[in-house]
């Protein structure tokens, strides 16, 4: 027997797909391992635990993203649509002494880089006094994880909020995750992929 919680963990930690083929294979692997224990008359508990799952399937392939950066300025959580559902992503920004250079990292596509430039212009317009510090500081914006390609305009509001947080020194409540393209005048556009993004937010707590 397997509790619904264990099955959910198998889905979250070992499968990332639109269908159920990988889930089917993993459940079959667990069943075969239990069948072997029965055939060789080995001792086992009737219920499959997560320890049993890890012993059979190995270390989890995917980490369950949970919001863990509350209280830091310049760091905000966004929501992203992916081919296998939704996910949360962090927008991180820092200032270092320099000459006003802007760096963008995290395997970002052209549209997302444009979003960052729009967000920076908007924040400079909204906070002209605080933005003065950009003249003698370099700005670095990073979106983990670096190995995952990211593109699209819907991180605009998250980028804007992260930069506003950085310049004003105010942290953003960990209760908020956001998504939406932002325009140069500060309007937030309609979004897509809402069911997946809502599920990602719920999974992340």
Order of alpha helices (4+ residues) and beta strands (2+ residues): alpha-alpha-alpha-beta-beta-beta-alpha-alpha-beta-alpha-alpha
